[in-house]
Amino acid sequence: MRSSSFFAAVFLIAVFFVSGSSAQDVRSVTGLPIPAGQPVIWGQIDIQGIPSGTKRPIVSVLLLAEGVERGRTQINDEGYFYFLERPRDGQYLVVNIGGTEIGRQPITSSRGERYDMTINWSEDFGRTSSPGVISVKDVYTGRSEANSKLFDQGAAAAKAKKNADAIKLFNQVVAADPKDFVAWTEIGTLHFGNNKLSDAEKAYTKALELKPDFAIALVNLGKVQFSQNKNDEAIATLLKAVAAEPNSPEANHFLGEAYLKARKGSLAVGYLNKAIQLAPIEKAEVHLRLAALYHAAGAKDRAVAEYKAFLEKVSEHPERKKIEQYVKDNS
């Protein structure tokens, strides 16, 4: 769905990598206070095409490793960011604008330490996105300066695992501006993390009343309903999530899981494969779900193919020897 504001779409134009750069080189380029000799992941985000007179958005970059947040920072005035971490396979850089994730890029050890991104901000692009495209159609643009400060404080509290404080801060945001669907979504996510599923469901539902195609809230609401064993509702919600964001690995993955739970394996397969296609490394363990499904159906050749694909992507796994033995026994 096309956004009514100019925040229609941003496209990731390029990701560059530079290997062998020292911390001294990084400091000379960026002016950032990076300790000499430290491993570093860094880069520059260049936002182009912002209309004249428009306030420059707050852009944050997160570093994820195996789904766990390892760091969070805002770009400086020149667009630079850095993390004192060594580049490793399986890490991701996640770009946030206005508190909303708008895209991510994988890190690989072979690429080196520098990741520059150019974002073209324009209404002239199409409505659909593809892997490598960053969309800001879901950014809330009406947040006041005072609420932006509260939002950032809430995000900082959430990062520090101070969930009660974070919920209070985000509640202040929605008390001042009940239309902030992103803040409602943050509240839902915090309640979900506290296993307060009913409260999470209410917050996500409120966000979706304000923006029915908000993919993040749709995916998370689907997960909540899945956890509550409301499987029909979960499937309906996750179908909406996939319709809103067809190239979301998470939406496709959990829709597939919901179909598996409903014993509709034939419907699950397509969505699980799509999740792998969109995020081959991040969703590598979905191969194990497919292998188990094929094994149960007696299609051991297909199970072997899935196990082999998994082993090619994941070098260390507690069940690796068992998987290798299955492949050997059934090849």
Order of alpha helices (4+ residues) and beta strands (2+ residues): beta-alpha-beta-beta-beta-beta-beta-beta-beta-beta-alpha-alpha-alpha-alpha-alpha-alpha-alpha-alpha-alpha-alpha-alpha
